[in-house]
Amino acid sequence: MSTMETCEPVTSAAAWRGDQIKAGEDWIYHLSPVQIAELEDLGAKFVEDDPDLRFVQASEYPLKACADAIAEWGSDVDTGRGFVLVRGLRTHLYSDALSSAIYYILGLHMGDPIRQNEMGDLLDHIYATSDKTMDDPTALSSKVRDKLVFHSDSSDVVALMCLRPAKAGGASCLVSGAEIYNEILRRRPDLAPLLLEPFHWDWRRQDHNAPANTYTSPIISIEEGVFSMYAGSLYILTAQDYPGVPQLSDAQKEVLELFDEITYEPGMAIEMDFRPGDIQWLSNYGALHSRTEFFDFPEPQRKRHLLRLWLSRDAGRPVVDGFGKNGVVQVREKPREGADDDNAGKFKIADAAVPRMIS
């Protein structure tokens, strides 16, 4: 990859400003009554069938009314703005198991779920079980109420489904990685090529049971003219504390600071409130996500509760070798190589619908 190739701005739909797209509603897909009925019927069948989440296939729960919608959402994620918000599911009428079943079925049609922790869980929960803040190295972002910095997750696609919103706060914020890169090219084209070099990322802080302290990935991949981004400077900076990790150069520190400065500038991000039943499909290569601080109702059954899926999506997207966490994620069918058994994960939908009480 030559320096010249890295200095071309991104002109596709993936480059956007939040203040511009928020002016319209093209990013919201409203399910029709026929589509909702199909998903409710299939979800009920899924709960009754109670399949093993590791092995169930999309073909066992075929979609007809929603087939075109799946294709449209996939196009939005793969080659469009990088995200779409789907609205209309009546989760206020469902059990959490039914909501989870509908969500998992849609996930199977959007990609292949991957394991989200070393226990093997395929469906995870954004549900605060701790009052820790993110400056505590033991804090898990999915288990606290603190605001989150912009970052990428560990999959091709990350999806969130809202079961219950917070009493206050907890807005989802997205920002275009391509537009951040374009701004860096405008202001400091000399620093832009550094983003294509490998950085060490803190794996232990993302998962306390990770088999290693760090993994490596560049922040930007440009392959066959396709731009992809994997970002989150927090985990690059905390990885510096481990022995043997090369220290960042002054130029690398400078480009990370500029990256963060641009990310948080007014107008760059789009902020959206989650309503019950909303599903957000997001390309981890196209947009970074964060969350504002939130405040919960005191009753556990009324607390902010989102479901999360990480999906591997075979959309033919070219990325450099070892990009993101592709090299360390686990497929859903089996545990990490070397594991003796596979009985720690929640592989039944009724179990998977209940959050773990992890602090």
Buried (B, 14 or more C-beta within 10 A) or exposed (E): EEEEEBEEEBEBBBBBBBEEBBEEEEBEBEBEEEBBEBBBEBBBEBBEEBBEBBEBEBEBBEBEBBEEBBEBBBEBBBBBBBBBBBBBBBBEEBBBBBBBBBBBBBBBBBBBBBBBBBBBBBBBBBBBBBEBEBEEEEBBBBBBBBBBBBBBBBBBBBBBBBBBBBBEBBBBBBBBBBBBBBBBBEEBEEBBBBBBEBBBBBBBBBBEEBBEBBBEBBBBBBBEEBBBBBBBBBBBEBBBEBEEBEEBEEEBBBBBEBBBEBBEEEEBBBBBEBBBBBBBBBBBBBBBBBBBBBEBBEEEEEBBBBBBBBBBBEBEBEBBEBBBBBEBBBEBEEBBEEEEEBEBBBBEBBBBBBBBEBE
